[in-house]
Amino acid sequence: MSAPHAAVWLNADEAHIYRFGAGEVEKRDVKANGDIRDDRAYFEAILAELTEVEGWMIAGPTGPLKDFEKYVRVGHAEQLGKKLVGVEAMDHPRDGELLRHARRRLAF
């Protein structure tokens, strides 16, 4: 993926990763394998979709959102953690709604 910005929406079952730039949007989905608090493979699969991102945000229900944010910020993805510009509680936004919010949040 080459788009410079990303929005990740996740819950306990799946994550939707949107990479975007000026016009293009690329979407990837990642499925969870079990209890999200212990699902390192799930979190690592999400992070793998964020290589070379310049700025990104996380959205989702509070529990999974906080678990993933903690995973990112506490030693598992320190460089990506520095590029994280927003953490937003959102239950089930439509794709367009999440992207509009992410573009505003990333001032893009």
N, C-alpha and C positions, 0 to 999 in steps of 0.2 A: 504494500500500500504506500502511496506516495503523497497523499493529501496531507497538508501540514497541521490540521486541527482535528480534534476528535471529541465526540460526546459518547459516553458509555452509560447506558441504562441497564441496570441489573436488578434481579430479584433472586430468590433462593433457588429458582429452577433454571434460569437462563440469563444471558447477557446479550444485548444488542450494541454493537460497536459501529459508530458512524464516523468515517473519516471524510473530511470535506475541505475544500479550498474555495476559490472564487466561484466556481460553477458546479463542479463535479461532486457527487456524493457516492461513497462506497460503503456498503453495509456488510457486516459479518455477524454471525450468530455463534454463540458458544453455550453449550449445555453444561449444567452443573452435574456432578456425579454423586451427590449425597448431601450430608450436613454441610452447609456453606461455611460454617466457622472452621471446619477442619478440611475443607476442600482446596488444598494448595494447588492442585492441578487445574482447577477451575480458575482461580485467580491468575495463575501463570499463563494460562491460555488467553485470558483477557489481555494481560500485559504484553504478550507476544504480538498482538494486533496493534500495539501502540508504538512500535519502533519508529524512531526519527520524528515523533510528533513535536511540534513547537509549543502547543498549548492544548489543554484538554479539560474536560469537566466530567464529573460523575453524577448520575441521578438515579433514583430508585426509592423503594420503600426504606424506611429508616434503618431497620436491623441489618439487612444485607449491605446497604450503603455504608454504614459505619464499619462493618466488618472489613469490607474491601478497602475503605479509606485507611483504616488502621494497618492493614497488610502493606499497603503502598508506602505509608509514611514511616513505618517502623522497620526499616532495614531491608526490605525486599525489593524496592524499586526507588531508591533515593533520588536518582536523576529525574525520573518521571514525576516523583513527588514534588520536585521543584517547579515543574511545569504545570502542575495542577492549579487551575484558576477558580474552580468552583465545585462545591458539593451541595446538591439540591435534593431535598426530599420531594419525590414525584411518584405517585402510584403507577399510573398507566397512561403516560402521554402518547398521543399519536406521533408518528415519525416526524411529520412536518412541525408539530408543536415543539418537540424536543430540539429539532434542528434550529428553529427560529430562536428559541431560548439560548441555545449554545452559541449561535452567531452573535447575539447581543452580549452575552457573557464574555465572549472572547473578543469583543469589539471588532468584529469582522464584517 
